[in-house]
Amino acid sequence: TVSYTVQYTFDDVFAAGYNPATGNWTDHPTLTAQTTTKDSNIAYPVRGIRLKQNSGSGTTTLTIIQAGGGGNA
């Protein structure tokens, strides 16, 4: 079984020299230490989102759908 946590940051992840290992990551409040398929949202703009595999073997998948923009008006 895989345990995972979704994290987000307000750091500029595209800045020259940015190191994700030393960045300021915050655990998503409802997607921490999960072991099954879950969904949620982030209701405000962030600069980066990542999926951290805490333990276990196997694979995890993160799908992100950005709101706003696009579509036909």
VEXVO-920948 format. One record per atom (N, C-alpha, C): residue number from 1; residue in three letters; atom name; x, y, z. Coordinates in pm, whole numbers, plus 50000, padded with zeros to 5 digits. Atoms other than C-alpha are relative to their C-alpha. Layout:
# residues N
+-----+-----+----+-------+-------+-------+
!   i !  aa ! at !     X !     Y !     Z !
+-----+-----+----+-------+-------+-------+
! NUM ! ALA ! CA !     X !     Y !     Z !
...
+-----+-----+----+-------+-------+-------+
***
This chain:
# residues 73
+-----+-----+----+-------+-------+-------+
!   i !  aa ! at !     X !     Y !     Z !
+-----+-----+----+-------+-------+-------+
!   1 ! THR !  N ! 50084 ! 49881 ! 50000 !
!   1 ! THR ! CA ! 50000 ! 50000 ! 50000 !
!   1 ! THR !  C ! 50088 ! 50124 ! 50000 !
!   2 ! VAL !  N ! 49928 ! 49874 ! 50009 !
!   2 ! VAL ! CA ! 50123 ! 50345 ! 49910 !
!   2 ! VAL !  C ! 49930 ! 50104 ! 50087 !
!   3 ! SER !  N ! 50052 ! 49885 ! 49926 !
!   3 ! SER ! CA ! 50078 ! 50641 ! 50145 !
!   3 ! SER !  C ! 50052 ! 50125 ! 49931 !
!   4 ! TYR !  N ! 49960 ! 49879 ! 50072 !
!   4 ! TYR ! CA ! 50081 ! 50984 ! 49979 !
!   4 ! TYR !  C ! 49942 ! 50125 ! 50065 !
!   5 ! THR !  N ! 50046 ! 49869 ! 49955 !
!   5 ! THR ! CA ! 50041 ! 51352 ! 50058 !
!   5 ! THR !  C ! 50011 ! 50097 ! 49883 !
!   6 ! VAL !  N ! 49994 ! 49893 ! 50099 !
!   6 ! VAL ! CA ! 49954 ! 51637 ! 49820 !
!   6 ! VAL !  C ! 50047 ! 50126 ! 50072 !
!   7 ! GLN !  N ! 49945 ! 49878 ! 49941 !
!   7 ! GLN ! CA ! 50151 ! 51955 ! 49890 !
!   7 ! GLN !  C ! 49992 ! 50113 ! 49899 !
!   8 ! TYR !  N ! 49998 ! 49882 ! 50086 !
!   8 ! TYR ! CA ! 50142 ! 52310 ! 49754 !
!   8 ! TYR !  C ! 50099 ! 50101 ! 50056 !
!   9 ! THR !  N ! 49905 ! 49897 ! 49958 !
!   9 ! THR ! CA ! 50375 ! 52609 ! 49766 !
!   9 ! THR !  C ! 49966 ! 50133 ! 49934 !
!  10 ! PHE !  N ! 50009 ! 49865 ! 50057 !
!  10 ! PHE ! CA ! 50373 ! 52983 ! 49708 !
!  10 ! PHE !  C ! 50135 ! 50045 ! 49947 !
!  11 ! ASP !  N ! 49868 ! 49971 ! 50053 !
!  11 ! ASP ! CA ! 50743 ! 52971 ! 49615 !
!  11 ! ASP !  C ! 49995 ! 50010 ! 49847 !
!  12 ! ASP !  N ! 49986 ! 49993 ! 50146 !
!  12 ! ASP ! CA ! 50843 ! 53066 ! 49259 !
!  12 ! ASP !  C ! 50080 ! 49879 ! 49955 !
!  13 ! VAL !  N ! 49933 ! 50125 ! 50035 !
!  13 ! VAL ! CA ! 50921 ! 52715 ! 49139 !
!  13 ! VAL !  C ! 50077 ! 50009 ! 49869 !
!  14 ! PHE !  N ! 49927 ! 49980 ! 50125 !
!  14 ! PHE ! CA ! 51055 ! 52852 ! 48808 !
!  14 ! PHE !  C ! 50118 ! 50095 ! 50017 !
!  15 ! ALA !  N ! 49888 ! 49909 ! 49975 !
!  15 ! ALA ! CA ! 51310 ! 53085 ! 48972 !
!  15 ! ALA !  C ! 50133 ! 49925 ! 49980 !
!  16 ! ALA !  N ! 49867 ! 50059 ! 50019 !
!  16 ! ALA ! CA ! 51672 ! 53020 ! 48879 !
!  16 ! ALA !  C ! 50054 ! 49955 ! 50135 !
!  17 ! GLY !  N ! 49942 ! 50052 ! 49877 !
!  17 ! GLY ! CA ! 51832 ! 52801 ! 49144 !
!  17 ! GLY !  C ! 49899 ! 49947 ! 50101 !
!  18 ! TYR !  N ! 50100 ! 50051 ! 49905 !
!  18 ! TYR ! CA ! 51502 ! 52700 ! 49306 !
!  18 ! TYR !  C ! 50023 ! 49851 ! 50023 !
!  19 ! ASN !  N ! 49979 ! 50140 ! 49963 !
!  19 ! ASN ! CA ! 51542 ! 52370 ! 49491 !
!  19 ! ASN !  C ! 49875 ! 49949 ! 50072 !
!  20 ! PRO !  N ! 50122 ! 50050 ! 49936 !
!  20 ! PRO ! CA ! 51217 ! 52180 ! 49565 !
!  20 ! PRO !  C ! 50025 ! 49932 ! 50134 !
!  21 ! ALA !  N ! 49969 ! 50069 ! 49875 !
!  21 ! ALA ! CA ! 51391 ! 51986 ! 49842 !
!  21 ! ALA !  C ! 50009 ! 50096 ! 50118 !
!  22 ! THR !  N ! 49989 ! 49901 ! 49891 !
!  22 ! THR ! CA ! 51441 ! 52307 ! 50042 !
!  22 ! THR !  C ! 49889 ! 50105 ! 49992 !
!  23 ! GLY !  N ! 50110 ! 49905 ! 50015 !
!  23 ! GLY ! CA ! 51121 ! 52484 ! 49933 !
!  23 ! GLY !  C ! 49906 ! 49999 ! 50120 !
!  24 ! ASN !  N ! 50101 ! 49987 ! 49894 !
!  24 ! ASN ! CA ! 50833 ! 52589 ! 50158 !
!  24 ! ASN !  C ! 49872 ! 49932 ! 49955 !
!  25 ! TRP !  N ! 50117 ! 50078 ! 50042 !
!  25 ! TRP ! CA ! 50576 ! 52315 ! 50100 !
!  25 ! TRP !  C ! 49903 ! 49985 ! 50117 !
!  26 ! THR !  N ! 50106 ! 50014 ! 49901 !
!  26 ! THR ! CA ! 50244 ! 52295 ! 50284 !
!  26 ! THR !  C ! 49914 ! 49879 ! 49963 !
!  27 ! ASP !  N ! 50086 ! 50115 ! 50024 !
!  27 ! ASP ! CA ! 50045 ! 51972 ! 50320 !
!  27 ! ASP !  C ! 49857 ! 50046 ! 49977 !
!  28 ! HIS !  N ! 50141 ! 49972 ! 50023 !
!  28 ! HIS ! CA ! 49695 ! 51990 ! 50174 !
!  28 ! HIS !  C ! 49923 ! 49944 ! 50120 !
!  29 ! PRO !  N ! 50064 ! 50043 ! 49875 !
!  29 ! PRO ! CA ! 49462 ! 51967 ! 50477 !
!  29 ! PRO !  C ! 49920 ! 49870 ! 49992 !
!  30 ! THR !  N ! 50078 ! 50123 ! 50008 !
!  30 ! THR ! CA ! 49249 ! 51679 ! 50345 !
!  30 ! THR !  C ! 50066 ! 49892 ! 49914 !
!  31 ! LEU !  N ! 49931 ! 50098 ! 50083 !
!  31 ! LEU ! CA ! 49503 ! 51500 ! 50124 !
!  31 ! LEU !  C ! 50137 ! 49966 ! 50059 !
!  32 ! THR !  N ! 49877 ! 50034 ! 49927 !
!  32 ! THR ! CA ! 49763 ! 51407 ! 50385 !
!  32 ! THR !  C ! 49993 ! 49856 ! 50048 !
!  33 ! ALA !  N ! 49988 ! 50140 ! 49956 !
!  33 ! ALA ! CA ! 49876 ! 51049 ! 50454 !
!  33 ! ALA !  C ! 49882 ! 49915 ! 49952 !
!  34 ! GLN !  N ! 50111 ! 50075 ! 50059 !
!  34 ! GLN ! CA ! 49615 ! 50901 ! 50220 !
!  34 ! GLN !  C ! 50051 ! 49869 ! 49939 !
!  35 ! THR !  N ! 49963 ! 50129 ! 50057 !
!  35 ! THR ! CA ! 49615 ! 50542 ! 50096 !
!  35 ! THR !  C ! 49902 ! 49954 ! 49891 !
!  36 ! THR !  N ! 50097 ! 50034 ! 50104 !
!  36 ! THR ! CA ! 49316 ! 50539 ! 49858 !
!  36 ! THR !  C ! 49978 ! 50121 ! 49910 !
!  37 ! THR !  N ! 50031 ! 49892 ! 50093 !
!  37 ! THR ! CA ! 49188 ! 50750 ! 49568 !
!  37 ! THR !  C ! 49918 ! 50107 ! 50071 !
!  38 ! LYS !  N ! 50070 ! 49887 ! 49937 !
!  38 ! LYS ! CA ! 49077 ! 51095 ! 49689 !
!  38 ! LYS !  C ! 49992 ! 50114 ! 49900 !
!  39 ! ASP !  N ! 50002 ! 49876 ! 50077 !
!  39 ! ASP ! CA ! 48976 ! 51426 ! 49537 !
!  39 ! ASP !  C ! 49974 ! 50117 ! 50094 !
!  40 ! SER !  N ! 50018 ! 49879 ! 49921 !
!  40 ! SER ! CA ! 48974 ! 51781 ! 49666 !
!  40 ! SER !  C ! 50030 ! 50118 ! 49909 !
!  41 ! ASN !  N ! 49966 ! 49881 ! 50078 !
!  41 ! ASN ! CA ! 49053 ! 52135 ! 49557 !
!  41 ! ASN !  C ! 50085 ! 50094 ! 50084 !
!  42 ! ILE !  N ! 49930 ! 49888 ! 49935 !
!  42 ! ILE ! CA ! 49265 ! 52436 ! 49637 !
!  42 ! ILE !  C ! 49929 ! 50124 ! 49948 !
!  43 ! ALA !  N ! 50090 ! 49893 ! 50039 !
!  43 ! ALA ! CA ! 49042 ! 52743 ! 49635 !
!  43 ! ALA !  C ! 50069 ! 50134 ! 49978 !
!  44 ! TYR !  N ! 49925 ! 49876 ! 50021 !
!  44 ! TYR ! CA ! 49317 ! 53003 ! 49585 !
!  44 ! TYR !  C ! 50124 ! 49968 ! 49918 !
!  45 ! PRO !  N ! 49885 ! 50028 ! 50086 !
!  45 ! PRO ! CA ! 49613 ! 53043 ! 49350 !
!  45 ! PRO !  C ! 50125 ! 49963 ! 50078 !
!  46 ! VAL !  N ! 49871 ! 50043 ! 49945 !
!  46 ! VAL ! CA ! 49934 ! 52860 ! 49437 !
!  46 ! VAL !  C ! 50098 ! 49994 ! 49883 !
!  47 ! ARG !  N ! 49900 ! 50001 ! 50107 !
!  47 ! ARG ! CA ! 50260 ! 52842 ! 49243 !
!  47 ! ARG !  C ! 50046 ! 49860 ! 49963 !
!  48 ! GLY !  N ! 49959 ! 50136 ! 50031 !
!  48 ! GLY ! CA ! 50326 ! 52471 ! 49262 !
!  48 ! GLY !  C ! 49923 ! 49900 ! 50082 !
!  49 ! ILE !  N ! 50068 ! 50112 ! 49932 !
!  49 ! ILE ! CA ! 50161 ! 52142 ! 49354 !
!  49 ! ILE !  C ! 50084 ! 49876 ! 49973 !
!  50 ! ARG !  N ! 49927 ! 50125 ! 50021 !
!  50 ! ARG ! CA ! 50333 ! 51810 ! 49408 !
!  50 ! ARG !  C ! 49935 ! 49888 ! 50078 !
!  51 ! LEU !  N ! 50047 ! 50121 ! 49935 !
!  51 ! LEU ! CA ! 50252 ! 51456 ! 49509 !
!  51 ! LEU !  C ! 50120 ! 49934 ! 50066 !
!  52 ! LYS !  N ! 49889 ! 50059 ! 49924 !
!  52 ! LYS ! CA ! 50479 ! 51319 ! 49782 !
!  52 ! LYS !  C ! 49960 ! 49860 ! 50045 !
!  53 ! GLN !  N ! 50026 ! 50136 ! 49957 !
!  53 ! GLN ! CA ! 50491 ! 50944 ! 49828 !
!  53 ! GLN !  C ! 50071 ! 49978 ! 50133 !
!  54 ! ASN !  N ! 49945 ! 50012 ! 49865 !
!  54 ! ASN ! CA ! 50539 ! 50889 ! 50202 !
!  54 ! ASN !  C ! 50061 ! 49862 ! 50026 !
!  55 ! SER !  N ! 49952 ! 50137 ! 49974 !
!  55 ! SER ! CA ! 50581 ! 50511 ! 50208 !
!  55 ! SER !  C ! 49932 ! 49904 ! 49905 !
!  56 ! GLY !  N ! 50059 ! 50104 ! 50082 !
!  56 ! GLY ! CA ! 50502 ! 50189 ! 50031 !
!  56 ! GLY !  C ! 50068 ! 49989 ! 49865 !
!  57 ! SER !  N ! 49947 ! 50019 ! 50135 !
!  57 ! SER ! CA ! 50584 ! 50056 ! 49690 !
!  57 ! SER !  C ! 49884 ! 50006 ! 49902 !
!  58 ! GLY !  N ! 50104 ! 49984 ! 50100 !
!  58 ! GLY ! CA ! 50395 ! 50104 ! 49371 !
!  58 ! GLY !  C ! 50005 ! 50140 ! 49943 !
!  59 ! THR !  N ! 50004 ! 49869 ! 50064 !
!  59 ! THR ! CA ! 50292 ! 50412 ! 49181 !
!  59 ! THR !  C ! 49883 ! 50082 ! 50051 !
!  60 ! THR !  N ! 50108 ! 49906 ! 49969 !
!  60 ! THR ! CA ! 50081 ! 50717 ! 49250 !
!  60 ! THR !  C ! 49983 ! 50092 ! 49880 !
!  61 ! THR !  N ! 50029 ! 49910 ! 50110 !
!  61 ! THR ! CA ! 49916 ! 50952 ! 49002 !
!  61 ! THR !  C ! 49926 ! 50122 ! 50053 !
!  62 ! LEU !  N ! 50067 ! 49875 ! 49963 !
!  62 ! LEU ! CA ! 49816 ! 51316 ! 49048 !
!  62 ! LEU !  C ! 49947 ! 50064 ! 49873 !
!  63 ! THR !  N ! 50061 ! 49931 ! 50112 !
!  63 ! THR ! CA ! 49573 ! 51479 ! 48806 !
!  63 ! THR !  C ! 49955 ! 50137 ! 50049 !
!  64 ! ILE !  N ! 50034 ! 49862 ! 49962 !
!  64 ! ILE ! CA ! 49537 ! 51858 ! 48822 !
!  64 ! ILE !  C ! 49920 ! 50061 ! 49886 !
!  65 ! ILE !  N ! 50081 ! 49929 ! 50098 !
!  65 ! ILE ! CA ! 49261 ! 52048 ! 48642 !
!  65 ! ILE !  C ! 49991 ! 50144 ! 50046 !
!  66 ! GLN !  N ! 49998 ! 49858 ! 49963 !
!  66 ! GLN ! CA ! 49308 ! 52424 ! 48644 !
!  66 ! GLN !  C ! 49866 ! 50064 ! 49963 !
!  67 ! ALA !  N ! 50127 ! 49933 ! 50022 !
!  67 ! ALA ! CA ! 48990 ! 52630 ! 48678 !
!  67 ! ALA !  C ! 50022 ! 50133 ! 49926 !
!  68 ! GLY !  N ! 49994 ! 49870 ! 50067 !
!  68 ! GLY ! CA ! 48911 ! 52943 ! 48478 !
!  68 ! GLY !  C ! 50068 ! 49992 ! 49866 !
!  69 ! GLY !  N ! 49934 ! 49993 ! 50130 !
!  69 ! GLY ! CA ! 49034 ! 53048 ! 48137 !
!  69 ! GLY !  C ! 49950 ! 49893 ! 49905 !
!  70 ! GLY !  N ! 50036 ! 50100 ! 50099 !
!  70 ! GLY ! CA ! 48963 ! 52864 ! 47818 !
!  70 ! GLY !  C ! 49851 ! 49987 ! 49981 !
!  71 ! GLY !  N ! 50142 ! 50023 ! 50027 !
!  71 ! GLY ! CA ! 48636 ! 52743 ! 47684 !
!  71 ! GLY !  C ! 49944 ! 50104 ! 49905 !
!  72 ! ASN !  N ! 50067 ! 49907 ! 50090 !
!  72 ! ASN ! CA ! 48391 ! 52920 ! 47458 !
!  72 ! ASN !  C ! 49910 ! 50091 ! 50080 !
!  73 ! ALA !  N ! 50084 ! 49904 ! 49929 !
!  73 ! ALA ! CA ! 48221 ! 53234 ! 47576 !
!  73 ! ALA !  C ! 49882 ! 50038 ! 49916 !
+-----+-----+----+-------+-------+-------+
***
